[in-house]
């Protein structure tokens, strides 16, 4: 089973405008991060088609509550993602919303397995009191948390989720076993992530990193070994990355750096399958 743990899509009526806005924001810093482009039309159906074309069995949507207003409508929409073949979704809350802790209970009632938080887009530091309260409560409710970690191409410093701040959050929440750090633990801060984060019990995903930064593969191999293959999840960050390219490059990376068939299967789907209560199956041979 192949599971892409980190993807994005929007309702049909919002997709084009959302992509245009996000591409324009990223273009402001193209001199640092390079050009940004999309690989689907941003819709649920577009993501489902991309996943099927790439041979991905399940793609997990990661919506973001960008406003401190109540996010119940966003989460109810997220719960309907499984109407599309091969799609499931997390929910989201804004830590600065007065309804955030109550909304976490709603998210669990909807059957969603976790939440996505993006400290830069949501404008909070991951180790602030409000963030710690949300992550602790999510853990108490059995929910997972995916955090955007490291730099972000749409922003400039100070970044809100650095390895140092992540370490403080992990120690304050005692919730690291259900926290996943996107982008190999800290986009463009990978050396610091490797130095600081592996002992804390966190997970990482491969999104927007392995397939784009071949020059960092030795560091990424060190991160996978330090975290352990049971705590690494394949992700693409579609539509910003081609799912097919992400899967092909992640397979090649894991093979070239000597990870076993079992380790490859864990990363490519088995670990995510456990989060969703699915039957794990090895698939590393289906390159």
N, C-alpha and C positions, 0 to 999 in steps of 0.2 A: 504493500500500500504506500502510495506517494501522497504526502500531504504538504501543501504550501501553507505554512502557518501565518503568513503575513501578506495580505493583499488589501486593496482598496477598490471600492466601486460605489456608485451613487444611483439613486432613483433616476429614471429616464429624464424626468423634467429638470433635474439639477445637474446632470452629468457634464454636459458641454460647458456650462458656465463654471462649474467647479474646476474642471481641468484647465480652462483658460486662465482662471484666477491663480491657480497654483503654479502653472508654468510661468506666468508673468512675474510672480513673486520670486521664483527660483532664478529667473533671468537677471535679476538685480545683482546677483553675486556670481554670475557665470565666469567672471575673471578668476575666481577662486576655485570653483567647483566644476567648471565646464558647463556646456549646454545641457538643458533638460528637455526630454521629449517623452511622449506617451506611446504605449504599445497596445492599448485597447481604446475603445471609445468611452471608457469610464462607466459603462452601465453594468448591471448585474448579468444581463445576457451576454455582453461582450466578455466579461470575465469568465463566465461558464464556457463559452466557446474557446477562449484562450487556454483554459485548463484542459479541456478535452483534447485540443490540438497538441498540447505538450505531454499528454499522457499522465496528467496529474489527477488522482482520484478524488481529492477533496481540497478546496481552497477556502481559507478562513478569512472572512472580512474583518477589518479592524477600523470601525468608525471612530470618529473623534468628536466629542461634545465641545465645540469651539466657543460656546457662550456659557456664562454662569447661570443662564436661565435653566429651568427644569428640562431634563433630557428624556422624559418618558416617551415622547413621540419617536425620537430617534431610536430608542431601544425597542419599542414595539415594531418599528420598521425592520430593525436588525433581526428580530425573531422570525420574520417572514422570509429571510434569505433562503431558507432551506426549501422554498418552493421551486428554486432553480436547481437543476441537477448538478451535484458536485459542489454546492456552496453551503457553508455554515457561517455564523457570525458571532463575534464578541459584541458586547455593548460598550457604553462609555458613560462617564459622569465627568463633570467639571469640579475639581476639588474645592473651588471657591463658591460653589453653589450651596445655598443654605439647605437644599434638599438632597445633597449628594449621598449622605449615609442612608437615608430612606430609599433613595432610588436604587441603591445597591440591593436592597431586599426585593424591589420590583424586578431587577435584572435576574436575580435568582429564580423568582416566581415564573418568569418568562422562559426559563430553561436555558438561558445563555450561560456559557461556561466561564466567562471572564469579562474583563474590561480592558480597553486600550486607553492609555494616558499618554499625552504628548506635552511634556513640560514646556517646550518652546512655544508651540502654537497656543497652548492654554495659559501661558504666561504665569507659571508658578515654579518654584524651585522644588526639586523632588524631595528634599529633606526638610521642607517647611512643615509646620504643625498640621495644616490642612491636608497635605499630601500624606503624611504619616497616618493621620486618622482614617483616610479613605483606604489606604493599603492594608492597614490593620483590620478594618472592618470587612474588607473584601476577603481577607484570609479567614476570618472567623466564619464567614458565610460559605467557605469552600470555593470561592471564585479565584481564578487566575488573573494576573495583571501583566499585560505587555506594555513596557515602557519604551518610547523612543529614547535612545541613549546616545550621548556624544553630541557632535556638532549637527547642524541642520542646514541644508543648502539655501533655505529661505531666510536665514537669520545671520546676525553677526554676534560676537561675544557681548555680554557674558552668556554662555550657554547654561541651560537650566538643569541638565542631567549629566554631569561629568562623573567620572569614576569616583572621585573623592566624595561627592555628594551622594552618589549611589551607596557607597560604603556606610555613610552615616545613616541613610534611610534604612538599609538592611538591618543594622544593629538596633535601631530605634523601634522597628516594627516587628522583629522576629518572624517575618513572613517570607523570607528569601526563597523558601522551597516552592512557592507558587508565583514567583516573579520571574518574567522573561525579559531580558535586555535585548532590544532590537539592534541590528547592525553590528554583530559580533562584539557586543558589550559596550560599544562606544564609538560611533562613527568618527573616523580620523583621529581618534584618541586611543588607538588599539594598544600601543605600547604601555600606556598607563593602565588600561583595563587589564592587561595581562599581569601587570605588577601587583595590582590592588585587589581585583575582584574574585579570582577563582576560589579562595578558601571560604567564601561567604555563603555557599549553598545556592546561589542564583543559577538561572538558566540563561542561555543566549540563543538568538537566531542568526541565520546567515544572510539575512536580507540586505540588498543594496550594498554588498561588500564583496563576497567571494567572486561574483560574476563580473564585477566592475574593476576590481583592484588586484589584478594578478601579481603585481609587484609586492603585495602584502601577504601572499600565500604562506611564506615561512612564518610570519607572525600569526596568521590565522590557524596554521597547523599547531602552533604552540598553544593557542587559546583552546582549541578543541581538546588537545591532550590535557591541559590544565583543568578545564572544567569537567572533562570526561564525556564520552559520546552519549551517555544517558541524559546529559543536560544541554544538548545542542539540538536545535530544530531547524530544518530547512525552511527558508522563506525567500520570496522574490521581491516583495514590495511593488508588485504589479499595481497600476499600469506604468510605473516609472522604469521598470525593468521587464524585459521579455521573460515570461515564465519558462519558455523552452530553453532560452539561453541560460537562465539561472539554474535550471535543473541539470543541463548538460555540463556546465562549468563546475557545479558543486560535485557531481559524480566524478568528473575528471580530477578535481582537487583532492577529494578523499582517496581516490585510487592512487594518484601520484605520490601522496604523502604516506602511503602504507597503512591506511586504516582498513581493518578487516571487513569482511562481508557483513558480519553482525553489526559492527560499528556503523558501517554505511547505512544499513537498514534502519538502525536506531535514528540516525540523523534525518534520513529522507522521509520517515513517516511513522515509525513505531512509537517514538516518544510522543508525538502529537496525538496518535491514535489512543494512547493511554489517557491523555487529558480529556478526550471526548468519549471515553468509554467504548472504543471500537476495538475490534479484533485486529491485532497487529499481524502483518504478513511481510516477510522479506521480499524485496523487489530490486535489490541492487544490481542484479544481473540483467535487468531489462533496459540496458542502455541503448 
